Amino acid sequence: MNRILIIEDEPEIQELLTAYLNSEGYIVTLAGDGVSALERFHSAPCNLVLLDIMLPKIDGFGVCELIRQESDVPIIMLTALDDEAKQLRGFKLKIDDYITKPFSIPVLLQKIAAVLRRSNHIAEYDMIHCQNILLNTASRECFVEGLKVDLTKREFDLLFELAKTPGRVLTREGLLNRVWGYDFFGDCRIVDSHIKNLRKKLPNQLIETIRGVGYRVPKSN
């Protein structure tokens, strides 16, 4: 059963979210400010965090940054701040999604379900060996010939999708849907940009471009 940590300082929204999430079978933990949020995060392990930005003591960006120093737990930001700069700042801190207030409860529930599906899908695998690469999905670590290579969350997810089915060509659209989600409104070129960054960190020719189609990781000899 998935546990969700709600970090929100408005009691009415806390109550509303708790009622709907409980009705969907989620276990809910609440925090009303940034300090108590971090205490709850460490004392009650969760599968996903719903994080407001405008919080007392430590704002949502600060909480997100501290969580990301030790965990890749999925984070969805909830906020009344809908300007692009705030959204980009959140994504730079490796949040998984962003929804503005007032929000639709059905849409929020679908976003939560989608993010958890992607997270739980990766968790089904313990280790993935591909060529001279090892992916530890529990710790989300990548090793090349025994040496650790630091990957961002998106880079790890992209490599995971390619490495778990070596030899299979995945389209840009397919990778975009699997890693960013079907509700992501953006250009497929973001996939190319992340693949380019991955190639700088991995052995040459590990990720092959299939012109006009997408990418693949070749099968081991």
N, C-alpha and C positions, 0 to 999 in steps of 0.2 A: 504494500500500500504506500503510495507516494505522500511524502510530507512536504508541506509548503510553509515557508516562513514569510509572513506578511509584515513588512516594515512600513508603517503608515501612522501618522500622528492624528488623523481625524477619526474619532470614535465611530461616527456614522458609517464611514467607508470600511473601517475594520469590521463592524458588525455585518454590513452588507456582504462583503467578500467572504467572511467566515461562513455565513449561512449558505451561500451558493456553493462554495467549495466543499463544505461538509456534505451537501446534498449530492455532490458528484463523487463522494467517496474519498476525498482527500482529508488528511490529518493536518490541522492548522496550528501554527505557533505564531504569536503576535509580539510585535515590538513597536513602541511609540516614539522612539528617538534613536539617533545613531549609536549612542553608547550601549543602550540595552539591546539594540539589534545585534551588535557584535557579541555580546554576552550570550544571547539566545542562539546565535549561529554556532558558537563553540560548545554550548551545553546540550543542544538538541539537533543532531544531524538532520539535514533536510535534502530533498531532491530538487527543489527549485525555490528561488527567492523572488517575491514581488516587492519591488523597491521604489518607494516614493523619493523624489529628489529633495523637496522642501521639507527637511527634517530638523528638529532641534538638536543642539549639541554638535553633531557631525552630520553634514548634509549627505544626500544620497550618493553623490559622486565620491565623497571621501569614504563612505562605507563600501562602495563598490571597489574602489582601489585597494582597500585593505583586504577585502575578501579575495580579490584576484591575486594577491600576493601568496595565497596558500591554497586556493581552490578554483576549479573550473566548473563549480556548480552552476547550472543555468540561472540567469538573472533576467527578469523582465522589468523594465522601468515603467512606473506609473507617475505621470506628472501633468500639471496644467501648463507647463512650459512647452509650447509646441514649435518653437523656432528651430530652424535647421542647425544652428550652431550647438544648441544643447543636445540635439539628437546625435550629431557627429561626435561630440565629446563623450557621450555614453558609449557609442560603438567603438571609439578608440580605447575605452576601458574594458572592452570585450564583453559588453552585454549581449544577450541573445535576441532580445526584441524590445520594442518601445511602444507604449500606447498612451495616448493623451486623454486627460479628463476634460469633459465628462466622457466616459467610455461605455460601450455596449457590453453588458455582461456576457451574452452569447459569444461575441467576438473574442473577448478576453479568455473565456473558457476554451475556445478552439485554439487560441494561440498557446495557452498553457499545455493543452494536449499535444499539439504539434511539437513544441520544444521538448517535452518529456519523451515523445516517441523517438526523436533524433538522439537524445541523450541515452535513453535505455537501449536503443539499437546498438550503439557502440559498446555499451556495457556488457552485451551478450558475448563479446569476444574477450578472451583473456590476453592472448598474445597473437600477433600476426608477424610471420616471417616472410620477407619478400626480398629476393636477391640477398644483399648483405645488410638489409635493414630489419630492425626489430621494433615493433610498436607494442608498447605495454599500455593497453587500454585502461587498466585500472588506475595507473598513475599518470596516464596521458603523456608518456615519455617516449622519445624516439632515439634509437641508438644506431649508429652506422659503424660497423666493424667494432662494436663494443664501446664506442665513444658517444657520449650523449650529445644530441643536436637539439638546440632550443627552437621550438616551433610555436607560432601563435596558435590560438584555438582554431581558427579557420584553416590554417595550414595543416594542422594535425587532422582535422576532419576531412579535408580534401585528400590527403595521403591515405587515410584510412579507407575511404570509399574506393580509391584506385587499387590499393594493395590487397584488399580482401577478395578481389576478383581479377587476379593477374591474367593478362591476355585479352581481357574484355575491354572494348572501347566504350567509354562513357562520353556522351555529348556534353557540351557546355551547359545546355538547358537542363540536362539531367543532374549534373553536378550542382548547378545553381539551386535546383529544387531540393536536393538531398541535404546540402550543407546550409544554405540560407533559408530554405523553406518555401513552400508554394505561394505564400502571401508576400514574398519579398518583391518590392517594386524597384527594379534596378536593371542595369545593363549587364548582359552576359560577359562583357569585357572585364568585369570584376573577377571572374574566374581566371582569365588569362593573366591578370595582374598577380594574383596569388600563386598561380603555377610558376610564374617567372621568379617570384621570391623563393618558392620551394626549390627550384632548380639551383639557385645560388647556394643552398645549404646542403644539397644532396649530391651523390655521385652523378657524373655526366651520363646522359642517356637513360637514366632510371625512368623518367617520365617521357614517353614518346608522344609527339604530336601527330595525329592522323588528320591530314589536311582536309578541311571542309567538314569534318565530323566532330572531333574532340580529342580526348587524351586516353592513354592507357599505360599501364606498367607491364612490361613483358614478363612472360613466365620464366621461371628459373630454368637454366639448362640442365 
